[in-house]
Amino acid sequence: MDRRHFVAGAGATIVAGPAQASVAVERFGPSASVGRVILLYGSDGLTNSGRYQFAANMIAGAGYNVLLPRYFEATGDQRARYGEIKSKFPIWLEAIETITGAQQARFALVGFSLGGALALALAARDRRIKAVVDFFGFLPPGLERTSLPPTLILHGDADRVVPVSNAEAIERLVGSNGGSVQSHIYPGEGHGLSLASWPDAIARTQAFLREHL
C-alpha cells in the first residue's frame, strides 16, 4: 500500500512514494511566490546535479518556488538505463504524481530530456498544470489524441540522443489538439545544449512562465 504524506527533512521534503520508496524534493526560491514550478531532470539524474540546480535557481530568481524531485529514488537508480526507460517510466510517473497530487494550486512543469517526456505525460493527466517547458525531450507514446497546456519546446537540431524530429512531433501534437505551442530550435546544438545557448533558453523559459503561470 502506498503511503503519501510529507515529512520535514534537512533542506528537503521527503515524500513517501510508490512501493513505499521515499523520494526527496529539493526546494528553491521563496515559499510566497508568483507560482510553483516542478523541475524534472533527465536520464543522468543528479549525477549532473549542477546543471539542474543552476536551472532551478535561475527560474527561482524570477520569483517562482521550484521543486526538484529526485524521482529516480522510486526505483533505486542514480541514472536511467536506456533499456529500462520503458518499463520504469510508469513508476517514475507515479512517484512524481505523489508530489504533484499534493499541490493546492496551478503549477508548471519544466522537464529535461526524459524529464520532458514525463512532463508531457503528466500534463495529459492533470488539468492543474498550466504550462510545460520541454527541453530536448521525447514524445511519450499514448498522447496522440490528448490536449495539452501551453507548451514551450527547446531543442538542438544536431541532437543525436533525442532527434529534433521529436520536437516537431510534439509541436504537431499540441497544435493539432488545439493547444498553444512555441518552439525554438538551436542550430548546431546537440543534446543538452551548450553553455552558449543556456542563457537564451532560460530567458525564454522565464518569459513563457510569466505568460502562462
Backbone as numpy.savetxt, mean C-alpha at the origin, in Angstrom:
# Nx Ny Nz CAx CAy CAz Cx Cy Cz
-9.18 -19.60 16.21 -10.04 -18.40 16.21 -9.15 -17.17 16.21
-9.50 -16.20 15.37 -8.72 -14.97 15.28 -9.02 -14.05 16.46
-7.95 -13.48 17.03 -8.11 -12.47 18.06 -7.80 -11.12 17.43
-8.69 -10.15 17.59 -8.50 -8.86 16.94 -8.65 -7.76 17.98
-7.54 -7.38 18.56 -7.57 -6.30 19.53 -6.21 -5.61 19.51
-6.15 -4.46 20.14 -4.93 -3.66 20.13 -4.25 -3.72 21.50
-2.94 -3.84 21.47 -2.14 -3.82 22.68 -1.03 -2.80 22.49
-0.89 -1.86 23.38 0.13 -0.84 23.23 1.51 -1.47 23.36
2.40 -1.09 22.45 3.78 -1.57 22.47 4.74 -0.40 22.43
6.00 -0.66 22.60 7.01 0.40 22.58 7.22 0.88 21.15
6.72 2.07 20.84 6.92 2.65 19.54 6.04 2.06 18.46
5.14 1.18 18.80 4.30 0.55 17.78 3.03 0.04 18.42
2.05 -0.25 17.61 0.85 -0.92 18.06 0.95 -2.37 17.62
0.63 -3.29 18.48 0.66 -4.69 18.14 -0.77 -5.16 17.92
-1.01 -5.76 16.77 -2.35 -6.23 16.44 -2.33 -7.73 16.35
-3.29 -8.38 16.99 -3.41 -9.81 16.85 -4.11 -10.09 15.53
-3.49 -10.86 14.68 -4.01 -11.05 13.33 -4.36 -12.49 13.04
-4.35 -12.86 11.75 -4.76 -14.20 11.35 -3.94 -15.28 12.04
-4.62 -16.36 12.38 -3.97 -17.51 13.02 -3.20 -17.10 14.27
-3.68 -16.05 14.91 -3.11 -15.53 16.13 -1.66 -15.06 15.95
-1.29 -14.70 14.73 0.03 -14.12 14.49 -0.03 -12.63 14.78
0.91 -12.12 15.56 0.90 -10.70 15.87 1.57 -9.92 14.76
1.01 -8.76 14.45 1.52 -7.90 13.39 1.79 -6.54 13.99
3.04 -6.12 13.96 3.40 -4.81 14.50 3.09 -3.72 13.48
2.76 -2.54 14.00 2.43 -1.40 13.15 3.25 -0.21 13.61
4.08 0.32 12.73 4.83 1.54 13.03 3.95 2.74 12.71
4.05 3.77 13.56 3.25 4.97 13.38 4.15 6.16 13.09
3.69 7.01 12.17 4.42 8.21 11.80 3.44 9.38 11.75
3.91 10.55 12.18 3.09 11.75 12.06 2.15 11.96 13.23
1.40 13.06 13.19 0.53 13.44 14.30 -0.70 12.56 14.39
-1.15 12.31 15.61 -2.40 11.55 15.78 -3.60 12.39 15.35
-3.54 13.70 15.61 -4.57 14.62 15.12 -4.08 15.15 13.78
-4.60 14.61 12.69 -4.05 14.89 11.39 -5.15 15.18 10.38
-4.75 15.49 9.15 -5.72 15.75 8.10 -6.28 14.46 7.52
-5.72 13.34 7.89 -6.21 12.06 7.40 -5.23 10.95 7.73
-5.66 9.72 7.51 -4.83 8.56 7.81 -4.45 7.83 6.53
-3.20 7.41 6.46 -2.68 6.68 5.31 -2.05 5.39 5.81
-2.38 4.28 5.17 -1.74 3.01 5.49 -0.79 2.68 4.35
0.48 2.50 4.70 1.54 2.28 3.73 1.93 0.81 3.74
1.95 0.20 2.56 2.22 -1.23 2.43 3.52 -1.45 1.65
4.49 -2.09 2.29 5.78 -2.31 1.65 5.69 -3.39 0.58
6.80 -3.54 -0.17 6.86 -4.52 -1.23 7.43 -5.84 -0.77
7.84 -6.68 -1.74 8.26 -8.03 -1.43 9.56 -8.09 -0.63
10.31 -6.97 -0.60 11.53 -6.95 0.22 11.24 -6.72 1.69
10.00 -6.41 2.02 9.62 -6.20 3.41 10.44 -5.11 4.06
10.69 -5.25 5.33 11.47 -4.24 6.03 12.96 -4.57 6.05
13.39 -5.49 5.15 14.83 -5.64 4.94 15.38 -4.39 4.27
14.49 -3.62 3.65 14.85 -2.32 3.08 14.01 -1.24 3.77
14.04 -1.28 5.09 13.14 -0.43 5.87 13.35 1.06 5.63
14.57 1.46 5.33 14.84 2.88 5.14 14.00 3.51 4.05
13.80 2.77 2.94 12.98 3.30 1.85 11.56 3.58 2.31
10.97 2.63 3.01 9.56 2.76 3.39 9.39 3.75 4.54
10.32 3.78 5.44 10.24 4.76 6.52 10.44 6.18 5.99
11.31 6.33 4.98 11.47 7.62 4.33 10.15 8.06 3.70
9.52 7.16 2.96 8.23 7.49 2.32 7.18 7.83 3.37
7.14 7.05 4.45 6.16 7.31 5.52 6.39 8.68 6.14
7.64 9.03 6.38 7.95 10.34 6.97 7.60 11.48 6.03
7.84 11.29 4.74 7.50 12.34 3.77 5.99 12.57 3.69
5.23 11.49 3.73 3.77 11.62 3.71 3.28 12.21 5.03
3.85 11.76 6.14 3.47 12.31 7.44 3.80 13.79 7.52
4.87 14.21 6.84 5.25 15.61 6.85 4.22 16.52 6.21
3.34 15.95 5.41 2.26 16.72 4.80 1.03 16.77 5.71
1.16 16.25 6.93 0.08 16.36 7.91 -0.73 15.10 8.12
-0.30 13.98 7.53 -1.06 12.74 7.65 -0.51 11.85 8.75
-1.39 11.06 9.34 -0.99 10.01 10.26 -0.79 8.75 9.43
0.41 8.20 9.44 0.77 7.08 8.57 1.01 5.83 9.41
0.41 4.72 8.99 0.63 3.42 9.62 1.39 2.53 8.65
2.42 1.88 9.15 3.22 0.95 8.35 3.15 -0.43 9.00
2.19 -1.26 8.57 2.05 -2.58 9.19 3.10 -3.56 8.67
3.63 -4.37 9.56 4.60 -5.40 9.19 3.84 -6.69 8.89
3.12 -6.66 7.79 2.16 -7.74 7.54 2.80 -9.09 7.23
4.09 -9.11 6.87 4.76 -10.40 6.66 4.84 -11.22 7.94
4.70 -10.57 9.08 4.76 -11.30 10.34 3.62 -12.32 10.44
2.56 -12.13 9.67 1.44 -13.08 9.69 1.84 -14.44 9.13
2.89 -14.46 8.29 3.36 -15.73 7.73 4.79 -16.05 8.17
5.34 -15.23 9.06 6.67 -15.49 9.57 7.79 -15.20 8.59
7.52 -14.34 7.61 8.51 -14.03 6.59 9.18 -12.68 6.84
10.39 -12.55 6.32 11.05 -11.25 6.25 10.94 -10.68 4.84
10.96 -11.56 3.86 10.80 -11.20 2.46 9.78 -12.14 1.84
9.19 -11.72 0.73 8.26 -12.59 0.00 9.03 -13.39 -1.05
8.86 -14.67 -1.06 9.43 -15.51 -2.11 8.47 -15.56 -3.28
9.02 -15.37 -4.46 8.17 -15.25 -5.65 7.18 -16.42 -5.76
7.66 -17.64 -5.54 6.81 -18.80 -5.70 5.72 -18.94 -4.65
5.78 -18.13 -3.59 4.79 -18.24 -2.51 3.82 -17.06 -2.48
4.02 -16.08 -3.35 3.17 -14.89 -3.30 1.70 -15.24 -3.50
1.40 -16.10 -4.47 0.01 -16.43 -4.76 -0.66 -17.10 -3.56
0.02 -18.04 -2.91 -0.60 -18.77 -1.80 -0.70 -17.93 -0.53
0.25 -17.01 -0.34 0.25 -16.21 0.89 -0.49 -14.89 0.76
-0.81 -14.50 -0.46 -1.49 -13.22 -0.70 -2.76 -13.10 0.15
-3.64 -14.11 0.21 -4.86 -13.98 1.04 -4.56 -13.83 2.52
-3.48 -14.44 3.00 -3.13 -14.32 4.42 -2.67 -12.90 4.73
-1.82 -12.36 3.86 -1.36 -10.98 4.05 -2.53 -10.01 3.95
-3.43 -10.28 3.03 -4.61 -9.43 2.87 -5.44 -9.42 4.16
-5.64 -10.58 4.74 -6.41 -10.67 5.98 -5.69 -9.98 7.13
-4.37 -10.12 7.16 -3.60 -9.47 8.23 -3.76 -7.95 8.17
-3.70 -7.40 6.95 -3.87 -5.96 6.79 -5.30 -5.54 7.11
-6.27 -6.38 6.74 -7.67 -6.06 7.05 -7.93 -6.04 8.54
-7.16 -6.78 9.32 -7.28 -6.71 10.77 -7.01 -5.29 11.25
-6.08 -4.61 10.58 -5.73 -3.24 10.93 -6.72 -2.25 10.33
-7.04 -2.41 9.05 -7.95 -1.46 8.41 -9.36 -1.56 9.00
-9.72 -2.75 9.47 -11.04 -2.92 10.06 -11.24 -2.11 11.32
-10.14 -1.72 11.96 -10.24 -0.92 13.19 -10.30 0.58 12.92
-10.15 0.97 11.66 -10.18 2.39 11.35 -11.62 2.91 11.43
-11.78 4.07 12.03 -13.11 4.61 12.26 -13.56 5.58 11.17
-12.66 5.96 10.30 -13.01 6.97 9.30 -12.37 6.60 7.97
-12.57 7.45 6.99 -12.01 7.22 5.67 -10.49 7.30 5.73
-9.85 6.56 4.85 -8.39 6.55 4.83 -7.93 6.19 3.43
-6.63 6.30 3.21 -6.03 6.00 1.91 -4.97 4.92 2.07
-4.64 4.29 0.95 -3.61 3.27 0.92 -2.51 3.69 -0.05
-1.27 3.50 0.36 -0.11 3.71 -0.51 0.66 2.40 -0.51
0.78 1.77 -1.68 1.42 0.47 -1.75 2.54 0.43 -2.77
3.59 -0.34 -2.44 4.76 -0.48 -3.28 4.86 -1.92 -3.79
4.87 -2.09 -5.12 5.05 -3.40 -5.74 3.99 -4.38 -5.22
4.39 -5.42 -4.48 3.41 -6.33 -3.87 2.41 -5.55 -3.03
2.87 -4.55 -2.31 1.97 -3.72 -1.51 0.96 -2.97 -2.35
1.35 -2.60 -3.58 0.41 -1.95 -4.48 -0.71 -2.89 -4.89
-0.37 -4.15 -5.16 -1.39 -5.15 -5.50 -2.32 -5.40 -4.32
-1.75 -5.48 -3.11 -2.58 -5.66 -1.92 -3.49 -4.45 -1.71
-2.98 -3.25 -1.97 -3.79 -2.04 -1.82 -4.99 -2.06 -2.76
-4.78 -2.48 -4.00 -5.88 -2.55 -4.96 -6.91 -3.60 -4.52
-6.43 -4.75 -4.07 -7.35 -5.80 -3.62 -8.15 -5.35 -2.41
-7.52 -4.63 -1.49 -8.23 -4.12 -0.31 -9.27 -3.07 -0.71
-8.88 -2.19 -1.63 -9.79 -1.11 -2.03 -11.04 -1.65 -2.72
-10.91 -2.81 -3.33 -12.08 -3.43 -3.98 -13.06 -3.98 -2.96
-12.61 -4.13 -1.70 -13.44 -4.76 -0.67 -13.90 -3.80 0.42
-13.34 -2.59 0.47 -13.62 -1.68 1.58 -13.91 -0.28 1.04
-15.16 0.15 1.13 -15.56 1.44 0.56 -15.11 2.63 1.40
-14.53 2.39 2.56 -13.98 3.51 3.34 -12.67 4.01 2.76
-12.05 3.21 1.91 -10.79 3.60 1.29 -11.09 4.61 0.20
-10.57 5.82 0.36 -10.94 6.92 -0.53 -9.89 7.21 -1.60
-8.72 6.61 -1.50 -7.69 6.83 -2.51 -6.65 5.72 -2.41
-6.07 5.39 -3.56 -4.99 4.41 -3.63 -3.85 5.00 -4.44
-2.64 4.90 -3.91 -1.44 5.25 -4.67 -0.67 3.96 -4.89
-0.50 3.60 -6.14 0.14 2.35 -6.52 1.53 2.64 -7.10
2.56 2.34 -6.34 3.93 2.45 -6.81 4.35 1.12 -7.44
4.47 1.09 -8.75 4.97 -0.05 -9.54 4.44 -1.39 -9.06
3.12 -1.44 -8.82 2.49 -2.67 -8.38 1.92 -3.47 -9.53
1.56 -4.72 -9.25 0.94 -5.55 -10.28 -0.56 -5.62 -10.06
-1.28 -5.96 -11.13 -2.73 -6.07 -11.05 -3.10 -7.43 -10.49
-3.70 -7.48 -9.30 -4.09 -8.77 -8.74 -5.27 -9.35 -9.51
-5.38 -10.66 -9.59 -6.51 -11.27 -10.32 -7.82 -11.05 -9.60
-8.89 -11.13 -10.36 -10.23 -11.07 -9.78 -10.83 -9.70 -9.66
-10.20 -8.68 -10.23 -10.72 -7.31 -10.10 -11.31 -6.79 -11.41
-11.54 -7.66 -12.37 -11.91 -7.23 -13.71 -13.17 -6.38 -13.75
-14.12 -6.65 -12.89 -15.39 -5.91 -12.90 -15.61 -5.11 -11.62
-14.53 -4.71 -11.01 -14.59 -4.06 -9.71 -14.38 -2.56 -9.83
-15.23 -1.79 -9.15 -15.01 -0.34 -9.08 -14.00 -0.05 -7.97
-13.12 0.91 -8.23 -12.07 1.26 -7.29 -12.11 2.75 -7.00
-11.58 3.17 -5.86 -11.53 4.61 -5.54 -10.52 5.31 -6.45
-10.44 6.64 -6.40 -9.43 7.36 -7.18 -8.04 6.74 -6.96
-7.35 6.52 -8.07 -6.10 5.78 -8.04 -5.01 6.54 -8.78
-3.83 6.62 -8.16 -2.65 7.20 -8.78 -1.64 6.08 -9.02
-1.15 5.98 -10.25 -0.21 4.93 -10.63 1.13 5.58 -10.96
2.19 5.08 -10.33 3.56 5.57 -10.56 4.42 4.38 -10.92
5.04 4.41 -12.11 5.72 3.21 -12.61 6.85 3.62 -13.55
7.88 2.80 -13.64 8.96 3.02 -14.58 8.77 2.20 -15.84
9.09 2.78 -17.00 8.84 2.04 -18.23 9.92 1.00 -18.53
10.98 0.96 -17.71 12.02 -0.05 -17.88 11.99 -1.09 -16.76
10.86 -1.20 -16.09 10.71 -2.13 -14.97 10.71 -3.57 -15.50
11.68 -4.37 -15.08 11.76 -5.76 -15.51 11.16 -6.72 -14.49
10.84 -6.23 -13.31 10.25 -7.07 -12.27 8.73 -7.09 -12.41
8.14 -5.90 -12.45 6.70 -5.75 -12.71 6.59 -4.89 -13.97
6.43 -5.50 -15.13 6.42 -4.73 -16.38 5.39 -3.61 -16.37
5.69 -2.55 -17.10 4.82 -1.38 -17.13 3.44 -1.72 -17.70
3.32 -2.84 -18.37 2.00 -3.27 -18.86 1.01 -3.42 -17.71
1.51 -3.70 -16.50 0.62 -3.77 -15.33 0.02 -2.41 -15.03
0.81 -1.36 -15.12 0.30 -0.01 -14.91 -0.79 0.31 -15.91
-0.56 -0.07 -17.16 -1.55 0.18 -18.21 -2.83 -0.60 -17.96
-2.69 -1.85 -17.48 -3.87 -2.67 -17.19 -4.67 -2.10 -16.02
-3.97 -1.63 -15.00 -4.66 -1.03 -13.84 -5.40 0.23 -14.27
-4.74 1.05 -15.08 -5.37 2.28 -15.55 -6.63 1.96 -16.36
-6.57 0.98 -17.23 -7.76 0.59 -18.01 -8.86 0.08 -17.09
-8.49 -0.73 -16.11 -9.48 -1.29 -15.19 -10.24 -0.21 -14.44
-9.49 0.71 -13.84 -10.14 1.77 -13.05 -11.02 2.63 -13.95
-10.49 3.01 -15.11 -11.25 3.86 -16.01 -12.48 3.18 -16.58
-12.38 1.89 -16.93 -13.50 1.19 -17.55 -14.65 0.97 -16.58
-14.36 1.02 -15.28 -15.40 0.87 -14.27 -15.84 2.20 -13.68
-15.53 3.28 -14.40 -16.02 4.59 -14.01 -15.22 5.30 -12.95
-14.04 4.81 -12.64 -13.24 5.42 -11.59 -12.34 6.53 -12.11
-11.81 7.30 -11.18 -10.87 8.37 -11.49 -9.46 7.82 -11.37
-8.63 8.01 -12.40 -7.29 7.44 -12.38 -6.31 8.43 -12.98
-5.15 8.53 -12.36 -4.03 9.30 -12.87 -2.82 8.38 -12.93
-1.95 8.60 -13.89 -0.74 7.80 -13.95 0.43 8.65 -14.41
1.61 8.28 -13.95 2.84 8.92 -14.43 3.86 7.83 -14.62
4.34 7.69 -15.85 5.31 6.68 -16.19 6.67 7.35 -16.34
7.66 6.87 -15.59 8.98 7.48 -15.57 9.87 6.83 -16.63
10.29 7.61 -17.63 11.13 7.05 -18.70 12.46 6.53 -18.17
12.82 5.33 -18.61 14.12 4.76 -18.25 14.23 4.22 -16.84
13.16 4.33 -16.05 13.23 3.88 -14.65 12.85 2.42 -14.52
13.59 1.71 -13.67 13.31 0.32 -13.39 12.44 0.15 -12.15
12.46 -1.05 -11.61 11.61 -1.34 -10.45 12.17 -0.63 -9.22
11.31 0.08 -8.53 11.71 0.78 -7.31 11.97 2.25 -7.52
12.19 2.68 -8.76 12.52 4.06 -9.10 13.88 4.44 -8.49
14.54 5.37 -9.12 15.84 5.84 -8.64 15.65 7.01 -7.69
16.73 7.36 -6.99 16.67 8.50 -6.07 16.30 9.78 -6.80
16.65 9.88 -8.08 16.34 11.08 -8.84 14.83 11.27 -9.03
14.08 10.17 -9.06 12.64 10.25 -9.30 11.81 10.30 -8.03
12.41 9.93 -6.91 11.64 9.86 -5.67 11.00 11.19 -5.25
11.71 12.32 -5.31 11.06 13.58 -4.91 9.80 13.88 -5.72
9.86 13.64 -7.03 8.68 13.87 -7.86 7.55 12.91 -7.48
7.89 11.65 -7.26 6.88 10.66 -6.92 6.20 10.98 -5.59
6.98 11.41 -4.61 6.41 11.78 -3.31 5.55 13.03 -3.44
6.01 14.00 -4.22 5.22 15.22 -4.41 3.89 14.90 -5.09
3.89 14.02 -6.07 2.64 13.61 -6.72 1.73 12.89 -5.73
2.33 12.07 -4.89 1.55 11.36 -3.88 0.89 12.32 -2.91
1.64 13.28 -2.41 1.10 14.27 -1.48 -0.04 15.06 -2.11
0.14 15.49 -3.36 -0.89 16.27 -4.04 -2.15 15.44 -4.26
-1.97 14.18 -4.61 -3.11 13.28 -4.84 -3.89 13.05 -3.55
-3.18 12.84 -2.46 -3.85 12.63 -1.18 -4.60 13.90 -0.74
-4.00 15.06 -0.96 -4.71 16.31 -0.62 -6.00 16.44 -1.40
-6.00 15.98 -2.63 -7.18 16.10 -3.48 -8.30 15.14 -3.08
-7.94 13.94 -2.61 -8.96 12.90 -2.44 -9.20 12.44 -1.01
-8.31 12.77 -0.08 -8.50 12.27 1.29 -8.99 13.37 2.21
